[in-house]
Structures are given as C-alpha cells and as structure tokens.
C-alpha cells in the first residue's frame, strides 16, 4: 500500500483569554510512572468510515481536518502533559521529569493512502505492515523524548484513521482512552460552541495524590537499571533494542461474546473442584487466551511459562486516586513459576483460571510493596527460553464511544503488539459484555491459534 505524507504540523495547546502562551510546567514521575520510562511506545490506530459528500477529498481537507486540528489544540489545553517532553530537569536529577514550556507542541502528520479501507479497517486476517504505516513514531534520544505524536490518514471516498504513538510514562490505558474521548467530545461539540469537558473526562494531573511507601522508587530503579544504556552504561532515555519485525506478521480480531463468556464460566464450574474462584470476564477471557497460546506454541512441555497483566491501583492504595487521574496508576503483575504442561492438557484452561483467579484475588489483600517485591523477584528469576504471554488493556476500557462528529469508530487496533509478546483486550463495539481481542502473529502461528481458539465454540 502506498502512503503519501501531505504535511507535518506542530499543534500548540490552546490558551485561555488571560494568557497568550502555555504556562511552563514541570511534572515529577511517580513510582507507577517509573516502570514505563524506557518501554516502547504504545501505538494505536482508530478507523472512521465516511459516506456521501463527507467522504470526498475536498470535504476532508476543507471541513474535517480543520475541525480535528482545532479540537486537538483545544483538548491539549486540558491534557497539557502530552505536549511536554521527558527529560532531566537538572544534571543531578536521579530520574527524569515531564517538562512543558511555552514552545511545547505536538506533531501531527497528515497523510493519504490508496489502501482498501474495508480490508485494513476490518477485523479479519490482515497484514501487520498495512497498519504499521498508519501510526507515527515518537522522537526519542538519549536526553529527551516526546510523549505523543499523531497521524491522520485519509482513505479517499471511504474514511480516515487516527494513529497515535504514546509514551507510556505519561499515562496508562485509562488516561489514553480519556484523551481520545475528550478530543472527540470537543470536536463534536464545536457545532454548539461547547469547549468544556464533563467531569469524568476532565483530567487530574496532580502527581502528589499518588501515595506509596517512599522506598519503592529506589527498588524499581535499582532492579531494572532503567537509565543505563546496554552498551556503554551511560544514562539514556533511548528504548532497548528489539528484534526485526517479520514481514509475515498478520493480525486478527477475535470476539468473545457474552454468550461465550457464560459458557466458559459454566465449564469452569463443572470441571473445577474449587468454589472460591473469582470468575470475572477478565479472568476467564485471559485464562482462555493464555491456555490457547501455550497450546499453539506446542514444543517442550517442561518449558517455563509466565503470564503478565497490568493491575489498576486507583482504588487499591491507602488513599484512593480519582478515576480521572491522568498519569500511570497501574503496575505489572506476573504469574510466575509454571510450566507449559500445566496448560497443554484438556484441563489447561481450568488450570489457567485457577491461577489467574488467585492472582487477581490477592490484589485486595497484598499491598503494593509486597506486589512490587514479587514482580522484581519473578523477573530476576526468569529463565532464558521462558514463554511470556501478556495482555494489554482490559475488558472495561474502550474507545468505541469516541464520535468526533462523523459516527463511532468501525474498528481500533493496538499496532505495537508486534514489538512484544502480547494480545489486546477491550470492550466490544456493538454488545454490552464480552471482549474484543487483538492478536498479531506469523501466519502459521495464527492459523494454529485460531483453530484452537474456536475449538470450544
């Protein structure tokens, strides 16, 4: 598919009537932010279908694009950290900070493609390379990193996509979803002159409301050596190297309906001897994916396997953090110490449910300090050759409500799962309950996995 970059703009956060420039701001990183300082960007693409006169190239450039640009400037006034950069405020700083100045801007790429919109934006089998060109890259160096960049791509007469690259250090999945919904809200509200945000979308950026034991920051920094370059050991914000992304990678979007979830829960109740299980949608859906991924890999039954997920701590700290807190309030949780044979038999799914149920239930009884120690110990003990599976997102997070004024998205994908072993999970578009799951594998691996996934349905 051909991609033609039309222009690259720098979007400034809008100012209010009392100021003519953005107020300088220095935002410290919390314990929850530090885990993600050198993680690779989270890259997403959202597809919007257009019809009638609105789908023309002329309407896009004369009407749609100007509205998207103006509303982006307006929403950045509320989400001001996104316009900043991650850098060291002073040479002696032990950790970087987010710095916003009156010159801060966000990069917006405007492009056009001749690709088939219905194919690329669909949920069936697609080449990963078709989606990767729809997301921009972040500017990252040893001493500085941008926090978000955006790309709007027109599919003439069909629709457009919004691609984002976001630095995880500035926000978690809840914050990312809030930003897109807020941008859409302001864009659609331009017609009636409303530029304010409802309370649930108004971000809280005060980092002092996040309270954890003081020693946790030094623990996570010491254990991960986040600011040391792998080659010369000098301080750096560059991302760790990754392997080459294969040209045979494909994507597929799986649907677990509410009916499927009920069937999985019934299966657990009939096959497990445990009656204290936490059978949430999150647990059974991830357990099913975990067991299918291990079976799809096949191979050595003695190999170690690990499952990772990010737990939200907004309501799990001694002092609760508001739901609309804009920053990171998640921490990775690992299910360590298992072998593939636990999941390869007919009881593999039920075994995975019992493990994940215990892990999720323990979040309510263990403090963040204990969970941090468990994570560090688990990562340090991980052996070479371990099969690591992880989920990005959750069944209670989604962006299908994000209507910019031309209808809800037809699809959204997390493109960056080709850079690490993960699948995505989010709310479904057209049904309450159930989950939508995004997967990126080689074509051979995908065929095997889909066959296993559909076996019980």
C-alpha positions, 0 to 999 in steps of 0.5 A: 500500500502506498502512503503519501505524507501531505504535511507535518504540523506542530499543534500548540495547546490552546490558551485561555483569554488571560494568557497568550502562551502555555504556562511552563510546567514541570511534572515529577514521575511517580513510582507507577510512572517509573516502570514505563520510562524506557518501554516502547511506545504504545501505538494505536490506530482508530478507523472512521468510515465516511459516506456521501459528500463527507467522504470526498477529498475536498470535504476532508481537507476543507471541513474535517481536518480543520475541525480535528486540528482545532479540537486537538489544540483545544483538548491539549489545553486540558491534557497539557502533559502530552505536549511536554517532553521527558527529560532531566530537569537538572544534571543531578536529577536521579530520574527524569521529569515531564517538562512543558514550556511555552514552545511545547507542541505536538506533531501531527502528520497528515497523510493519504493512502490508496489502501482498501479501507474495508480490508485494513479497517476490518477485523479479519486476517490482515497484514501487520505492515498495512497498519504499521504505516498508519501510526507515527513514531515518537522522537526519542534520544538519549536526553529527551523524548516526546510523549505523543505524536499523531497521524491522520490518514485519509482513505479517499471516498471511504474514511480516515484513521487516527494513529497515535504513538504514546509514551507510556510514562505519561499515562496508562490505558485509562488516561489514553482512552480519556484523551481520545474521548475528550478530543472527540467530545470537543470536536463534536461539540464545536457545532454548539460552541461547547469547549468544556469537558464533563467531569469524568473526562476532565483530567487530574494531573496532580502527581502528589495524590499518588501515595506509596511507601517512599522506598519503592522508587529506589527498588524499581530503579535499582532492579531494572537499571532503567537509565543505563544504556546496554552498551556503554552504561551511560544514562539514556532515555533511548528504548532497548533494542528489539528484534526485526519485525517479520514481514509475515506478521498478520493480525486478527480480531477475535470476539468473545461474546457474552454468550461465550463468556457464560459458557466458559464460566459454566465449564469452569464450574463443572470441571473445577473442584474449587468454589472460591474462584473469582470468575470475572470476564477478565479472568476467564477471557485471559485464562482462555487466551493464555491456555490457547497460546501455550497450546499453539506454541506446542514444543517442550512441555517442561518449558517455563511459562509466565503470564503478565497483566497490568493491575489498576491501583486507583482504588487499591492504595491507602488513599484512593486516586480519582478515576480521572487521574491522568498519569500511570496508576497501574503496575505489572503483575506476573504469574510466575513459576509454571510450566507449559504442561500445566496448560497443554492438557484438556484441563489447561484452561481450568488450570489457567483460571485457577491461577489467574483467579488467585492472582487477581484475588490477592490484589485486595489483600497484598499491598503494593510493596509486597506486589512490587517485591514479587514482580522484581523477584519473578523477573530476576528469576526468569529463565532464558527460553521462558514463554511470556504471554501478556495482555494489554488493556482490559475488558472495561476500557474502550474507545468505541464511544469516541464520535468526533462528529462523523459516527463511532469508530468501525474498528481500533487496533493496538499496532505495537503488539508486534514489538512484544509478546502480547494480545489486546483486550477491550470492550466490544463495539456493538454488545454490552459484555464480552471482549474484543481481542487483538492478536498479531502473529506469523501466519502459521502461528495464527492459523494454529491459534485460531483453530484452537481458539474456536475449538470450544465454540 
